[in-house]
Amino acid sequence: MIEVLHFDFMQRALVAALLVGLTAPAVGTFIVQRRLALLGDGIGHVALTGVALGFLTGTAPVLTAVLVAIGGAIAIELVRERGRTGGDVALALLFYGGIAGGVLLIGLAPGGSNATLTSYLFGSISTVSAQDVWVIGLLTVAVLAVVAVFGRELFLLCQDEEVAKASGLPVRFLSLLLAVTAALTVVIAMRVVGLLLVSALMVVPVATSRQLTRGFRATMALAMALGVVATLGGLLSAFYADVAPGSAIVLIALAGFGVAMGLGRFVRRSRT
């Protein structure tokens, strides 16, 4: 473990992984509660278009991914709210449009972008720069601030939207805020776990935590702890085994879910 810290790129990657492990499950707890578990996948596909747009225009892919992901998240929320299109259909539209736009733009970008794009799709510990760490840090602060300030209101929204309306809460604002927060979380995680697997880190630790806890706050706290274990453990496994970090992180998270299922049954029996 100590030798890992001798490498600058691993120091940066571990910091980024810690921040991602905290942020993704925190936002994922609200998303799972609202039964939009695939929202992260949809936004990830749209963020792919943003990354490709960055390559095409010669600007920072992270910045363009943030802007496009936020736009896509707002669009899907407005489509879901105003139209007759259900949440699952709106997500499907986001999936297809994001992939199509990303493939089209990357084909128009200068040569050599395909290899770099792979690091955004599946994560890459060796390409996390100091600038990436600063950006991830700032976005993490923004996301966790939203969770801390609006946590109660977002919980009521995700629990029952009609009750939230009857309570006088600004449902549209909160829905858009949650969508934008999810978009920022996807961009935070894409350098570590990859756009194609980011939704797993938002959902699996939450699903694991729900096997063992009661109460929303306890679920979120344990999910965040499990997210940190998965991201740090996955990065270390990727370093020593020379495998893709995104897949290692997700597989560790899934292994934790399998263990939690068995422990959850024991816990529930002991309570009865």
Sine and cosine of phi, psi and omega as CSV:
sin_phi,cos_phi,sin_psi,cos_psi,sin_omega,cos_omega
0.00,0.00,-0.65,0.76,-0.06,-1.00
-0.89,0.45,-0.62,0.79,-0.05,-1.00
-0.91,0.41,-0.41,0.91,0.03,-1.00
-0.87,0.49,-0.60,0.80,-0.05,-1.00
-0.95,0.30,-0.14,0.99,0.04,-1.00
-0.97,0.24,-0.27,0.96,-0.04,-1.00
-0.99,-0.17,0.80,-0.59,-0.03,-1.00
-0.88,0.48,-0.66,0.75,-0.06,-1.00
-0.92,0.40,-0.52,0.86,0.04,-1.00
-0.96,0.26,-0.55,0.84,0.09,-1.00
-0.87,0.49,-0.72,0.69,0.01,-1.00
-0.91,0.42,-0.68,0.74,-0.03,-1.00
-0.91,0.41,-0.61,0.79,0.00,-1.00
-0.92,0.38,-0.63,0.77,0.07,-1.00
-0.89,0.46,-0.71,0.70,0.02,-1.00
-0.88,0.47,-0.66,0.75,0.00,-1.00
-0.90,0.44,-0.64,0.77,0.03,-1.00
-0.87,0.49,-0.71,0.70,-0.01,-1.00
-0.91,0.41,-0.65,0.76,0.02,-1.00
-0.91,0.40,-0.67,0.74,0.00,-1.00
-0.88,0.47,-0.51,0.86,0.05,-1.00
-0.98,0.19,-0.67,0.74,-0.18,-0.98
-0.98,0.20,-0.74,0.67,-0.11,-0.99
-0.86,0.51,-0.75,0.67,0.03,-1.00
-0.93,0.37,-0.49,0.87,0.02,-1.00
-0.88,0.48,-0.74,0.67,0.04,-1.00
-0.96,0.29,-0.60,0.80,0.00,-1.00
-0.87,0.49,-0.48,0.88,0.03,-1.00
-0.87,0.48,-0.67,0.74,0.04,-1.00
-0.94,0.35,-0.65,0.76,-0.04,-1.00
-0.91,0.42,-0.69,0.72,0.03,-1.00
-0.90,0.43,-0.67,0.74,0.01,-1.00
-0.87,0.50,-0.54,0.84,-0.01,-1.00
-1.00,0.01,0.07,1.00,0.02,-1.00
0.88,0.48,0.67,0.74,0.08,-1.00
-0.82,-0.57,0.76,0.65,-0.12,-0.99
-0.87,0.49,-0.45,0.89,-0.04,-1.00
-1.00,-0.04,0.11,0.99,0.01,-1.00
-0.87,0.50,-0.65,0.76,0.02,-1.00
-0.87,0.50,-0.63,0.78,0.05,-1.00
-0.89,0.46,-0.73,0.69,-0.01,-1.00
-0.87,0.49,-0.71,0.70,0.02,-1.00
-0.92,0.40,-0.58,0.81,0.04,-1.00
-0.88,0.48,-0.62,0.78,0.04,-1.00
-0.92,0.39,-0.61,0.79,0.04,-1.00
-0.93,0.36,-0.63,0.77,0.04,-1.00
-0.87,0.49,-0.48,0.88,0.08,-1.00
-0.86,0.51,-0.65,0.76,0.07,-1.00
-0.88,0.47,-0.64,0.77,0.03,-1.00
-0.90,0.44,-0.67,0.75,0.04,-1.00
-0.88,0.47,-0.72,0.69,0.01,-1.00
-0.89,0.46,-0.59,0.81,0.04,-1.00
-0.90,0.43,-0.59,0.81,0.06,-1.00
-0.89,0.46,-0.68,0.73,0.05,-1.00
-0.89,0.45,-0.65,0.76,-0.06,-1.00
-0.93,0.38,-0.63,0.78,-0.07,-1.00
-1.00,-0.06,-0.11,0.99,0.00,-1.00
0.97,0.25,0.34,0.94,0.04,-1.00
-0.97,-0.23,0.05,-1.00,-0.04,-1.00
-0.93,0.38,0.87,-0.50,-0.01,-1.00
-0.86,0.51,-0.53,0.85,0.01,-1.00
-0.91,0.42,-0.67,0.74,0.00,-1.00
-0.90,0.43,-0.74,0.68,0.00,-1.00
-0.92,0.39,-0.55,0.84,0.05,-1.00
-0.90,0.43,-0.65,0.76,0.05,-1.00
-0.86,0.50,-0.76,0.66,-0.07,-1.00
-0.91,0.41,-0.70,0.71,-0.03,-1.00
-0.94,0.33,-0.63,0.78,0.01,-1.00
-0.90,0.44,-0.67,0.74,0.05,-1.00
-0.89,0.46,-0.70,0.71,0.04,-1.00
-0.87,0.49,-0.67,0.74,0.02,-1.00
-0.91,0.40,-0.64,0.76,0.00,-1.00
-0.90,0.43,-0.67,0.74,0.04,-1.00
-0.91,0.42,-0.66,0.75,-0.01,-1.00
-0.88,0.47,-0.70,0.72,-0.04,-1.00
-0.93,0.38,-0.57,0.82,0.02,-1.00
-0.93,0.36,-0.64,0.77,0.02,-1.00
-0.93,0.37,-0.63,0.78,0.05,-1.00
-0.90,0.44,-0.68,0.73,0.00,-1.00
-0.91,0.43,-0.61,0.79,-0.09,-1.00
-0.98,0.17,-0.70,0.72,-0.17,-0.99
-1.00,-0.04,-0.52,0.85,-0.10,-1.00
-1.00,-0.06,0.00,-1.00,0.08,-1.00
-1.00,0.07,-0.07,1.00,-0.02,-1.00
-0.95,0.31,0.78,-0.62,0.02,-1.00
-0.96,0.29,0.20,-0.98,-0.02,-1.00
-0.87,0.49,-0.62,0.79,-0.03,-1.00
-0.94,0.35,-0.62,0.79,0.02,-1.00
-0.94,0.35,-0.65,0.76,0.03,-1.00
-0.88,0.47,-0.64,0.77,0.06,-1.00
-0.90,0.44,-0.64,0.77,0.02,-1.00
-0.88,0.47,-0.66,0.75,0.05,-1.00
-0.87,0.49,-0.64,0.77,0.02,-1.00
-0.91,0.41,-0.67,0.74,0.04,-1.00
-0.82,0.58,-0.84,0.55,-0.12,-0.99
-0.92,0.40,-0.70,0.72,0.00,-1.00
-0.90,0.44,-0.65,0.76,0.01,-1.00
-0.90,0.44,-0.73,0.69,0.01,-1.00
-0.90,0.44,-0.74,0.68,-0.03,-1.00
-0.88,0.48,-0.71,0.71,0.00,-1.00
-0.90,0.43,-0.66,0.75,0.01,-1.00
-0.90,0.44,-0.72,0.70,0.00,-1.00
-0.90,0.44,-0.66,0.75,-0.01,-1.00
-0.89,0.45,-0.74,0.67,-0.08,-1.00
-0.94,0.35,-0.61,0.79,-0.02,-1.00
-0.93,0.36,-0.47,0.88,0.08,-1.00
-0.94,0.35,-0.45,0.89,0.02,-1.00
-1.00,0.03,-0.28,0.96,-0.05,-1.00
-0.95,0.32,0.35,-0.94,0.04,-1.00
-0.85,0.53,0.41,-0.91,-0.03,-1.00
-0.85,0.53,0.49,-0.87,0.03,-1.00
1.00,-0.08,-0.06,1.00,-0.04,-1.00
-0.98,0.20,-0.42,0.91,-0.08,-1.00
-0.87,0.49,-0.68,0.74,-0.02,-1.00
-0.91,0.41,-0.65,0.76,0.03,-1.00
-0.92,0.38,-0.60,0.80,0.02,-1.00
-0.87,0.50,-0.55,0.84,0.00,-1.00
-0.86,0.52,-0.59,0.81,0.00,-1.00
-0.92,0.40,-0.48,0.88,0.06,-1.00
-0.98,0.19,-0.51,0.86,-0.01,-1.00
-0.96,0.28,-0.64,0.77,-0.12,-0.99
-0.87,-0.50,-0.01,1.00,-0.02,-1.00
1.00,0.10,0.47,-0.88,0.01,-1.00
-0.39,-0.92,0.89,-0.45,-0.03,-1.00
-0.95,0.32,-0.42,0.91,-0.10,-1.00
-0.99,0.11,-0.18,0.98,-0.07,-1.00
-0.95,-0.33,0.12,0.99,0.05,-1.00
-0.98,0.21,0.94,-0.35,-0.05,-1.00
-1.00,-0.01,0.16,-0.99,0.06,-1.00
-0.88,0.47,-0.60,0.80,0.05,-1.00
-0.90,0.44,-0.65,0.76,0.05,-1.00
-0.86,0.51,-0.67,0.75,-0.02,-1.00
-0.89,0.46,-0.68,0.73,0.03,-1.00
-0.90,0.44,-0.69,0.73,0.02,-1.00
-0.89,0.45,-0.72,0.69,0.02,-1.00
-0.87,0.49,-0.65,0.76,0.01,-1.00
-0.89,0.47,-0.72,0.69,0.00,-1.00
-0.90,0.43,-0.68,0.74,0.03,-1.00
-0.91,0.42,-0.60,0.80,0.03,-1.00
-0.89,0.46,-0.70,0.72,0.04,-1.00
-0.86,0.51,-0.68,0.73,0.00,-1.00
-0.89,0.45,-0.71,0.71,-0.03,-1.00
-0.91,0.41,-0.74,0.68,-0.02,-1.00
-0.92,0.39,-0.49,0.87,0.08,-1.00
-0.91,0.42,-0.66,0.75,0.06,-1.00
-0.88,0.48,-0.70,0.71,0.01,-1.00
-0.88,0.47,-0.67,0.75,-0.03,-1.00
-0.94,0.34,-0.66,0.75,-0.09,-1.00
-0.99,0.16,-0.66,0.75,-0.10,-1.00
-0.94,-0.33,0.27,0.96,-0.08,-1.00
-0.84,0.54,-0.72,0.69,-0.03,-1.00
-0.90,0.44,-0.72,0.69,-0.01,-1.00
-0.90,0.43,-0.66,0.75,0.02,-1.00
-0.91,0.41,-0.58,0.82,0.06,-1.00
-0.88,0.47,-0.72,0.69,0.02,-1.00
-0.89,0.46,-0.64,0.77,0.03,-1.00
-0.88,0.48,-0.73,0.68,-0.06,-1.00
-0.96,0.29,-0.47,0.89,0.01,-1.00
-0.95,0.33,-0.76,0.65,-0.02,-1.00
-0.33,-0.95,0.95,-0.32,-0.06,-1.00
-0.90,0.43,-0.59,0.81,0.00,-1.00
-0.92,0.38,-0.65,0.76,0.05,-1.00
-0.90,0.43,-0.63,0.78,0.03,-1.00
-0.88,0.47,-0.65,0.76,0.05,-1.00
-0.90,0.44,-0.71,0.71,-0.01,-1.00
-0.90,0.44,-0.45,0.89,0.01,-1.00
-0.99,0.14,-0.05,1.00,0.04,-1.00
1.00,0.07,0.23,0.97,0.01,-1.00
-0.97,0.23,0.54,-0.84,0.05,-1.00
-0.97,0.24,0.99,0.10,-0.16,-0.99
-0.88,0.48,-0.69,0.72,-0.03,-1.00
-0.89,0.46,-0.71,0.70,0.02,-1.00
-0.87,0.50,-0.72,0.70,-0.03,-1.00
-0.91,0.41,-0.61,0.79,0.03,-1.00
-0.90,0.43,-0.69,0.72,0.04,-1.00
-0.92,0.39,-0.61,0.79,0.03,-1.00
-0.88,0.47,-0.69,0.73,0.02,-1.00
-0.91,0.42,-0.65,0.76,0.01,-1.00
-0.90,0.44,-0.69,0.72,0.02,-1.00
-0.91,0.41,-0.64,0.76,0.04,-1.00
-0.89,0.46,-0.64,0.77,0.06,-1.00
-0.90,0.44,-0.63,0.78,0.02,-1.00
-0.89,0.45,-0.69,0.72,0.03,-1.00
-0.89,0.45,-0.61,0.79,0.00,-1.00
-0.91,0.42,-0.64,0.77,0.04,-1.00
-0.87,0.50,-0.70,0.72,0.00,-1.00
-0.92,0.38,-0.61,0.80,0.06,-1.00
-0.84,0.54,-0.68,0.73,-0.15,-0.99
-1.00,0.07,-0.24,0.97,-0.18,-0.98
-0.91,0.40,-0.48,0.88,-0.02,-1.00
-0.97,0.25,-0.38,0.92,-0.05,-1.00
-0.99,-0.15,-0.80,0.60,-0.10,-0.99
-0.98,-0.21,-0.34,0.94,0.03,-1.00
0.99,-0.10,0.52,-0.85,-0.05,-1.00
-0.90,0.43,-0.53,0.85,-0.06,-1.00
-0.97,0.23,-0.28,0.96,-0.06,-1.00
-0.87,-0.49,0.02,1.00,-0.12,-0.99
-0.89,0.46,-0.58,0.81,-0.03,-1.00
-0.89,0.46,-0.53,0.85,0.01,-1.00
-0.88,0.47,-0.62,0.78,0.00,-1.00
-0.96,0.29,-0.36,0.93,0.06,-1.00
-0.99,0.10,-0.37,0.93,-0.13,-0.99
-0.94,-0.34,-0.73,0.68,-0.15,-0.99
-0.88,0.47,-0.73,0.68,0.05,-1.00
-0.87,0.50,-0.55,0.84,0.04,-1.00
-0.93,0.37,-0.72,0.70,0.04,-1.00
-0.88,0.48,-0.60,0.80,0.04,-1.00
-0.91,0.40,-0.71,0.70,-0.02,-1.00
-0.89,0.47,-0.59,0.80,-0.03,-1.00
-0.93,0.38,-0.32,0.95,0.08,-1.00
-0.95,0.32,-0.36,0.93,-0.19,-0.98
-0.87,-0.49,-0.25,0.97,-0.15,-0.99
-0.83,-0.56,0.28,-0.96,0.17,-0.99
-0.83,-0.56,0.65,-0.76,0.00,-1.00
0.99,-0.13,0.60,-0.80,-0.09,-1.00
-0.91,0.41,-0.72,0.69,-0.05,-1.00
-0.91,0.42,-0.66,0.75,0.02,-1.00
-0.90,0.44,-0.64,0.77,0.03,-1.00
-0.88,0.47,-0.71,0.70,0.00,-1.00
-0.90,0.43,-0.70,0.71,-0.04,-1.00
-0.88,0.48,-0.72,0.69,0.00,-1.00
-0.93,0.38,-0.61,0.79,0.02,-1.00
-0.87,0.48,-0.65,0.76,0.02,-1.00
-0.91,0.41,-0.65,0.76,0.05,-1.00
-0.90,0.44,-0.68,0.73,0.03,-1.00
-0.92,0.40,-0.58,0.81,0.04,-1.00
-0.89,0.46,-0.66,0.75,0.03,-1.00
-0.91,0.42,-0.68,0.73,0.02,-1.00
-0.87,0.49,-0.69,0.73,-0.04,-1.00
-0.92,0.40,-0.71,0.71,-0.06,-1.00
-0.94,0.35,-0.71,0.70,0.01,-1.00
-0.93,0.38,-0.69,0.72,0.03,-1.00
-0.89,0.45,-0.63,0.77,0.02,-1.00
-0.92,0.39,-0.65,0.76,0.02,-1.00
-0.90,0.43,-0.69,0.72,0.02,-1.00
-0.91,0.42,-0.65,0.76,0.05,-1.00
-0.89,0.46,-0.66,0.75,0.01,-1.00
-0.91,0.43,-0.60,0.80,-0.01,-1.00
-0.92,0.40,-0.73,0.68,-0.08,-1.00
-0.98,0.18,-0.55,0.84,-0.05,-1.00
-0.99,-0.11,-0.09,1.00,0.00,-1.00
0.82,0.57,0.81,0.58,0.06,-1.00
-0.83,-0.55,0.15,-0.99,-0.01,-1.00
-0.92,0.40,0.78,-0.63,-0.06,-1.00
-0.91,0.42,-0.61,0.79,-0.02,-1.00
-0.86,0.51,-0.72,0.69,-0.01,-1.00
-0.92,0.40,-0.63,0.78,0.02,-1.00
-0.89,0.45,-0.68,0.73,0.01,-1.00
-0.88,0.48,-0.73,0.68,-0.04,-1.00
-0.92,0.39,-0.64,0.77,0.00,-1.00
-0.91,0.41,-0.61,0.79,0.06,-1.00
-0.91,0.42,-0.66,0.75,0.04,-1.00
-0.89,0.46,-0.66,0.75,0.02,-1.00
-0.92,0.38,-0.60,0.80,0.06,-1.00
-0.88,0.47,-0.63,0.78,0.06,-1.00
-0.89,0.46,-0.61,0.80,0.05,-1.00
-0.90,0.43,-0.66,0.75,0.03,-1.00
-0.88,0.48,-0.68,0.73,0.03,-1.00
-0.91,0.42,-0.66,0.75,-0.04,-1.00
-0.91,0.42,-0.53,0.85,0.03,-1.00
-0.87,0.49,-0.70,0.71,0.04,-1.00
-0.92,0.40,-0.70,0.72,0.02,-1.00
-0.91,0.41,-0.58,0.81,-0.01,-1.00
-0.88,0.47,-0.65,0.76,0.04,-1.00
-0.89,0.46,-0.66,0.75,0.02,-1.00
-0.90,0.43,-0.67,0.74,0.00,-1.00
-0.90,0.44,-0.68,0.73,-0.01,-1.00
-0.92,0.39,-0.59,0.81,0.05,-1.00
-0.92,0.39,-0.62,0.79,-0.01,-1.00
-0.93,0.36,-0.41,0.91,0.02,-1.00
-0.98,0.18,-0.38,0.92,-0.04,-1.00
-1.00,-0.01,0.00,0.00,0.00,0.00
